């Protein structure tokens, strides 16, 4: 089993939801984690909460995945703090759901720019550091990346694209010692699209479940790579 204590991670969109759950589980293993948010206040508050565990270390960074310079600066801040990048989790994402007649140009662009182009910016910004550490690149796609549905044209396009993008990047980078995986969750009890998790979401995947999955990937021997992982609730609600 690979040792991951004192390794470092950058998680986009890590101030809540899946990103936060991943950060908490990595820190429980002694990792150091930088979480990003478009709001410095949200990033700082989440990092402070994570640091209350007394394990690992967290910092908050203001960054927008839709801005390449912003992603470069986030990586630079992590490297200034800890000197290496071992794991990059491209988690930030949004969803606009509407039929093609109602879907606006602005909603389409925001979805693609965040869920797909933003991931391209993230890996481009972190690539050199990941090569230096022979690190891990993980994207958070969705079961919507293989299963289409009415009203999902923008979201489906972004997640189908993200799933394919990650698999192609895996083939590009594996000879450099960088492992690449995409995790494709179904229903998760999270704050996606302003949803507030409640007891009614107990049947859903929980954010710590995704976090534990990332920990398991980090622990796995580098000779083996689960490159595409579908995750769904055992019994749908």
N, C-alpha and C positions, 0 to 999 in steps of 0.2 A: 504493500500500500504506500502510495506517495505521501510524503510529509508536506503539509501545506501551512503549518504555523509560520508566521512572520512573512509569508508571501503577501503580495499586494494585488488589489483588484480595483478596477474602475467600473462602476455600474451607472449607466445612463438612466435617467428617470428613477432614481433610487430613493426618493424621499417618501414614497408610500407604495402600497400594493406589492406586486411581485418583486420589484427591484429592492424594496425595503426588506422583504422576507428573505431574499437571497443574501443581502448584506448581513442580516442578523445571524443566519446560519454559518456564513463564512467567518464572522467574528467569533462565534462560539468555538471555532476550530483554531483561533489565535491569529487569524489573518487581519491585515490592515486594509481598510476599504475606503475609497473615495466615492461618494454618491453625488450625482449631479441633478440639478433641477433648474428650470428657467427662473426660479425665485431663489435668491440667496438666503432669504429668511426661511423658506421651507427646507432648503438643504441643511442649514445650520441647526434648525430645530430637530430634524430627523437624526442628524449626526450626534447631537447632544443626547437624544433618547437612546440611540444605539450604544453610546459610550457608558451609559449607566449600567450596562451588563458587567463591566469590569474586565471584559475579555477583548482581545484585539484592540483595534483603534479605528475610529471613523473620522473623516473630515467631509465637509460639505463644500461643493463647488458650483457656482452659477454657470450654467452652460446651456446652449440650445443646439440640439443635434442638427437642426436645419441650417446651421451656420458653421462652415468648415473651420474658420479661424477660431470660433468658440471651442470646437472640439480639440483643436491643436493646443489651445491654452489650458484646457482641462488636463490633458496628458502632461503638459509641461509642469503644471502645479503639482501633480502627483509625483513626477520624477524629482522635482525640487524637494519634496517632502521626504520621499522614501527611496529614491534612487533607482527603482526598477518597477516594471509593470509585468505581472505574471498572468493576470486574467483580465480580459475585457468582456463585459457583459453588455450587449446592445439590447436594452430592455425598453427604452422610451417608445411609447406608441400611443396613437389615438384612433378613434373610430367614428366615422360619419356614416350613418345608415339611412338610405333613402333610395327609392326607385330612380331609374336613370332620368326620368322626366323631372323629378324634383331635386336631384343632386346638383349642387351648384359647382361652378368652375372653382370657386375658392375652396370648397370642401374637398373636391378631388385633389387639388394641388396640395393642400395641407396634409391630407392623408398620405399621399405618395412621398412628399418631401420629408415627413416625419418617419414613417414606417419603413421606407425603403432607401431613399437618398440619404437620410440621416444615418443609417447603418453603414452605408458606403463611406460617409465622412468619418464615422467613428473608427472603422478599421484602417482607413488611410492615415488618420492621425496617430493611431497607436501602433502601426505596423513595425516600425524600426525597433521600438521598445520591446514588442513581443518577439521579434526575431532575436534580440539580444538575450532574452530570458528563456527562449524556446517555450513560450507561454501558450495560453489557451484563449480562444475566441469563441464566445457563445452568443447566439442570437435567440431572442424570444419571439418565435413566430406564433402560430396558432393552428388549430385544426381547420380554421378557415383558410389555411394555406394549401389545403388539398380538397376541401369540401365547399362548394359554392352554394349560395342561397340568394333568394330574391331580396333586393334592397341592399345587397352587399358588394356592389360592383367595385367601389373604391377600396373597401377594406379587403375583399377577396384579391383584387389585383395587387395590393401592397403586400399581402401575406403570401400569396402564391409566388410573387417575385422574390420576397425575402427568403423563402424556403429554397428556391432555386439558386439564388445568389450565394447563400451560405454553403450549399453543396459544391458549387463551382469554386468558391474561395478555398474550401477544404482541399480540393484537388490542386489548386495553385500553390498552397502554402505547406502542405504536409512534408515536402522534401526539405523545407527550411526548419523543420522541427516544431512548427506551430500546429496545434490541434484545433480543429474547428467543428463545432456541433450546433445544431439548431434544436431547440425544445419547442414543441407544438402543443400547448395546453388547450383543453376544452374549457368548460365553465370553471372559473376561478372566483373565489370570494374576495373581490378586490374593489377598488374605487374607480374602476374603468367607467368612463362616461358618466361621472358624477354619482355612480351607484354607491350607497353606503352599506357595507356588509352588516348583516344581522344574523340572529339565530336561524332565520329561514334559509340561510346559505350554508347550513351545516353539511348538506349533502355534496357541496361543491369541493373541488380541489382547494386546499388552503395554501396561503402564500409560503408557509414554512415547508410545505411538501415540495414545492418547486425549489426552495432553498436547499433542502436536503439532497435533491437530485443533482444540483450543481456541485455540492460538496462531494457526492459520490463520483461524479465525473472527474473532479480534481484529484481524488484519491486513486483513480484507476491508473494502472501501469501504462506508460506512454505507448507501449506496443499495441494497445487495443483502443479503438475509437468508436463509440456509439455516435455516429455522425448525424442521425436524424431520429428524434425521440418523440413519439406521440404519447400524450398523457391525457387521460379522461377520467371523469368521476366513475367509480365502480358501479354505482346505481344512480342513474339520472333522476333528478327531482321532478 
